[in-house]
Amino acid sequence: MRLNVSVRVDNRFPEFEALTIAEVAGGLVRIAEQIMTDSKQNYVPVITGNLRNSGTVLPPEVTKNAIRVQLGYGGGAIDYAAKVHEAPPWVGQGKNKYLSIPFNERAGSAHEFVAELLRAVYKGRK
């Protein structure tokens, strides 16, 4: 799953552009880590712990037009991860959609989180 937030920066102010990119990227990583922690603590089925331990948040990808943070489960547990995530609720200890549920709960407020973060960063700067 990817968490994307669009932020427009006036490139006439390069010092603000670099700061904004860094702050938004860091904010998205924090949101993704919160989602992953919630998923691991409350949603992912645990038999051996391999699936739970495979949950990761990757570093942000920064391009000209976007900042993306990818999070997910897999590694050696990729086949099981996909099977259980998309399975009916009675498979995998009744914990299907173990990443979608916390992702959807938190991702909807990501824009507000980033906006609040940027307000705090730029407060008092002119």
C-alpha positions as CSV (number, residue, x, y, z in Angstrom):
1,M,0.0,0.0,0.0
2,R,1.2,3.5,-0.7
3,L,0.4,6.7,1.2
4,N,0.4,9.7,-1.1
5,V,-0.1,13.4,-0.2
6,S,0.1,16.2,-2.7
7,V,1.7,19.4,-1.6
8,R,2.3,22.4,-3.9
9,V,5.4,24.4,-3.2
10,D,6.2,27.8,-4.7
11,N,9.6,27.1,-6.2
12,R,10.6,30.7,-6.0
13,F,11.5,30.0,-2.4
14,P,13.9,27.0,-2.6
15,E,14.7,27.0,1.1
16,F,11.0,26.5,1.9
17,E,10.7,23.9,-0.8
18,A,13.5,21.8,0.6
19,L,12.2,22.1,4.1
20,T,8.6,21.3,3.0
21,I,9.7,18.2,1.2
22,A,11.7,17.0,4.1
23,E,8.9,17.7,6.6
24,V,6.2,16.1,4.5
25,A,8.3,13.0,3.8
26,G,9.0,12.7,7.5
27,G,5.4,13.1,8.3
28,L,4.3,10.5,5.9
29,V,6.8,8.0,7.3
30,R,5.4,8.7,10.8
31,I,1.9,8.1,9.6
32,A,2.9,4.8,7.8
33,E,4.7,3.7,11.0
34,Q,1.6,4.4,13.1
35,I,-0.5,2.4,10.6
36,M,2.0,-0.5,10.6
37,T,2.2,-0.5,14.5
38,D,-1.6,-0.6,14.7
39,S,-1.7,-3.4,12.1
40,K,0.9,-5.5,13.9
41,Q,-0.7,-5.0,17.4
42,N,-4.3,-5.3,16.5
43,Y,-5.0,-6.9,13.1
44,V,-2.4,-9.2,11.7
45,P,-2.9,-12.9,12.5
46,V,0.0,-14.5,14.5
47,I,0.8,-18.2,14.3
48,T,4.6,-18.2,14.1
49,G,5.2,-14.4,14.0
50,N,6.7,-14.5,10.5
51,L,3.9,-12.5,8.9
52,R,3.9,-9.9,11.7
53,N,7.7,-9.6,11.5
54,S,7.7,-9.1,7.8
55,G,5.7,-5.8,8.1
56,T,7.9,-2.9,6.9
57,V,7.7,0.8,6.1
58,L,10.1,1.8,3.3
59,P,11.9,5.1,3.1
60,P,10.1,7.9,1.3
61,E,10.4,8.1,-2.5
62,V,10.7,11.8,-3.5
63,T,10.1,12.7,-7.1
64,K,9.4,16.0,-8.8
65,N,5.7,15.8,-8.3
66,A,5.2,13.4,-5.4
67,I,6.3,12.0,-2.1
68,R,5.4,8.4,-1.6
69,V,5.8,6.0,1.4
70,Q,5.2,2.3,0.8
71,L,4.3,-0.1,3.6
72,G,3.4,-3.7,3.5
73,Y,4.0,-7.3,4.5
74,G,5.8,-9.9,2.6
75,G,9.4,-11.2,2.5
76,G,9.4,-14.9,3.1
77,A,5.7,-14.7,4.1
78,I,4.5,-13.0,0.9
79,D,2.3,-15.9,-0.3
80,Y,0.7,-16.3,3.1
81,A,0.3,-12.5,3.5
82,A,-1.6,-12.2,0.2
83,K,-3.7,-15.3,0.9
84,V,-4.8,-14.2,4.4
85,H,-5.3,-10.5,3.5
86,E,-7.7,-11.3,0.7
87,A,-9.4,-14.3,2.3
88,P,-12.8,-14.5,3.9
89,P,-12.9,-13.6,7.6
90,W,-12.8,-17.2,8.8
91,V,-9.3,-17.8,7.4
92,G,-6.2,-16.5,9.2
93,Q,-7.8,-16.3,12.7
94,G,-10.5,-14.0,11.3
95,K,-8.1,-11.2,10.7
96,N,-8.2,-10.6,7.0
97,K,-7.7,-7.1,5.7
98,Y,-5.1,-6.7,8.4
99,L,-3.4,-3.8,6.7
100,S,-6.3,-2.3,4.8
101,I,-8.4,-1.7,7.9
102,P,-5.8,0.4,9.9
103,F,-4.6,2.0,6.6
104,N,-8.1,3.2,5.7
105,E,-8.7,4.4,9.3
106,R,-5.6,6.6,9.3
107,A,-4.9,7.5,5.7
108,G,-8.1,9.6,5.5
109,S,-6.6,12.1,8.0
110,A,-3.1,12.2,6.5
111,H,-3.7,15.5,4.7
112,E,-4.8,17.1,7.9
113,F,-1.8,15.7,9.7
114,V,0.6,17.0,7.1
115,A,-1.1,20.4,7.0
116,E,-0.9,20.7,10.8
117,L,2.8,19.7,10.6
118,L,3.6,22.4,8.0
119,R,1.7,25.0,10.0
120,A,3.9,24.2,13.0
121,V,7.0,24.3,10.9
122,Y,6.3,27.6,9.3
123,K,4.7,29.3,12.2
124,G,6.5,32.6,12.7
125,R,8.5,32.3,9.5
126,K,8.1,35.1,7.0
